[in-house]
Amino acid sequence: MQIRIWPATVLVLMLSATTAEAQKSWDVAGSVGLFTSHVDTDDSIGYVDDWDHTAQGAAVFGRYLSRHLKLELEASTATRGVRYASTAVALPDVPYPYPLFSEVRTSVRSLSGVVAWQFRNNEWVHPFVLAGLSADWDDVEVHVPPQSYRSDPRVPSIPISDGATESATTQHLRGVFGAGAKLYFTEQAFIRTNGRLTWSPDRQNLSFRAGVGMDF
């Protein structure tokens, strides 16, 4: 009995050591996906579309602190999403407010740091959750196209806007929450999928991405 148990025990220890040695200290991944944002709006000043949808690309660098705990640094950027808005303006001799239309074009650049926890060993497939903080730069461009008002084709139109574009960049600190999975197709290369919510009272960003990466 002892002769059979000892070889089995040694084999288990060898396999455990091999698994521990196979896990690298770092990983890096790149991904692309859908990026959507919701902003709080003031409906009292007119109609404002409070959602926009665009694309996002990201690069993630990770450092394992233990088999399951990891620190991640991510840099990401989104293409410009477009929302539409209208503001009621008063015109001479017009008894009712008239809408002034505009396009709000926004792109978000982010640098975030999170703590991630994976639920299985770094092999084949394992899910993970993450939480942390994100420094976001919101690049907002408001474009008001040329517009005019004419109630009667026999009279000249009343100019409302000659056309203008204003740009501004604001910085925000937002909380990050997310979950995903890594699926290994070699000992070191993997597919990474994840969803992330970036939250602050004024804006909520939601992304769903997929990409590839490697341990090293």
N, C-alpha and C positions, 0 to 999 in steps of 0.2 A: 504493500500500500504506500509506504513512504517512497519507494522507488518511483512510483507513478506520480505522486503529488509534487515532488521537487522539480522534475523537468517542466511540469505545467506551470509552477510558480515562477521559475526562471523565464519561461517564454512570455508570460504576462508582463513581467518587469521589463523585459527587452522591448516589447511592443509599446509599453507606456513611455519608455525613454525615447524610442524612435519618434513617437507622436509629439513629445515635448520638444525634441530637437528640430522637427520639421517646421514648427511655427516660427516665423521670422519676427524680428522686432519692429519692422516698419512695413507700411504698405502705401501705395499711391494709386489713385483711380481718376479717370476722367469720365464725364457723363453729360448727356443732353436730354432735354425733355420739355414738358409743358409747364409754363409758369403763368399763374393767374393771381390777380390782386383784387382786393376789395377795399375801398376807401369810404370813410364816413363823410356824408354829404349833408348840406343844409338845403332842404327842399323849399324853404321859405323864400329863397332868392331865385328860384326857377328850377327847371329840370336839369338833373345831373345824372349821367350814367355812372354808377358806382362800381362797375366791374370792367376789367380789361384782361385780355388773354394774349399771351405771346410765347416765345421760346426762351430757354435758358441753357447755358453751358456752365459747367463747374469742374474744378480740380480739387481733389481731396487728398491730404497727406495725413497719415495716421501713425501713432506710436503706441505700441502695446506696453501697458504697465504690468499686466498679468495675462493669464490665458484668456480671461473674459473681459477685462477692463482696458479701455483704449481712449487716448486723447486724439482728437481730430481737428485739423485746421483746414478750412475750406475757403476758396476764392471763387466767386461766381459773378456772372453778368447776364443780363436779360436784354433781348432786343426790345425795341419800342412798342409798347402797347398803346392803343388808342381808345379814348373814351370821348363821348360827346356830351356837350352841355349847352344850356340856353339860359340867358339872363333877361328878365323883363326890363325894358327901357321905356321911358316916356318920350313921346315925339310931339312936336308942335301941331296943334289942331287935330290930334288923333285922340279920341275919347278913351281908348283902352291901351294897356301896356302892350308893347310889341316885342317878340323874342329876338334876342341877338345870339346867334349860334356861334359855337367855338369848338375846336378840337383840342383835347388835352392828351398830349403824347408823353408817356412816362417810361423811363428805363431805370432799373435798379441794379446797382453794383454792391456786392456784399463781401465782407471778410468776417468769418465766424469761427468761434472756438467752441467745441462741444466735448462732452464726456459720453462715450458710447459703451454699452454693455451688450456682449454677445452671449447667446444662450447655449451654444454648443462649442465644441472644439473647432479649431481652424481647419476643418476638413470637409470636403464635399459641399455641404450647404448648412448655413446657420443663419437664423434671424438675429436682428439687433434692434435696440432702441437707443435714442440719443436725446440729449438736452443740453442747452448752453445759451450763449449770447451771440448776437450778430450786429456788427456795425454796418449800417446800410447808407448808401448815398443815393437819394432819389433825384434823378435828373428829370425835371418837369418842363415841358415846352407847351405853351398855350398859343394856339394859332387861331386868330379871328379872321376869316376871309372877308373880302369886300362884300358889303350888303347894303341894300337900299329898300325903301318902302314906297309903294305907289298904289293908291287906292283907286285911281281913275287913270286909264291910259291916255286921257286927254291933257293931263297935267304933268309937270315934271316930277320925277321921283325925288324922294327925300333921302339923302345919304345918311346911313346909320354908321357904317364903318368903312374906312378906306383900306382896311387890311393891316394887320399887325401881328407880330410874333414876339412873345416874351419868354425868356428862359430863366430858370433858377435851379440851383442844386442845394438840397437840404440834407443834413446828416441826422440819423436816428439810431438809437440803441434799442434793439428788439430781442425778445426771447425766442428761442428756437426749440422746437419739439419735433421728433420724427421717429420713423421706424423703417426697416428695410431688411434685405437679405443679401448675403454673398453666396454665389454658387460657383464652386471651383470646377474648372475643366482640365487643369493640370495641377501639379503639386503646388505651384506658386501663382498661376494666373486664374483670374476669377471674373465673373459677371456680377456687377453690383446694381441692385435696384433699391430705390428708396423714395419715400414721400416725406416732405418737410413742411411744417407750418412755422412761419416767422410772424410774430404777433407784437403789435403795439396798439394803443387805443385809437390812433389815427389811421392805421393801415394794417391789413392782414394779407400776407403773401403765402400762397400754397403752390408747391411744386411737386411734380412726379417725374422721376428721371431714371434712366438706365444707361449703363456704360460698362467699361472693362477696366481692370486694374491688375496689379502684381504685388506680391510680397517680396521683400528684400531685406 
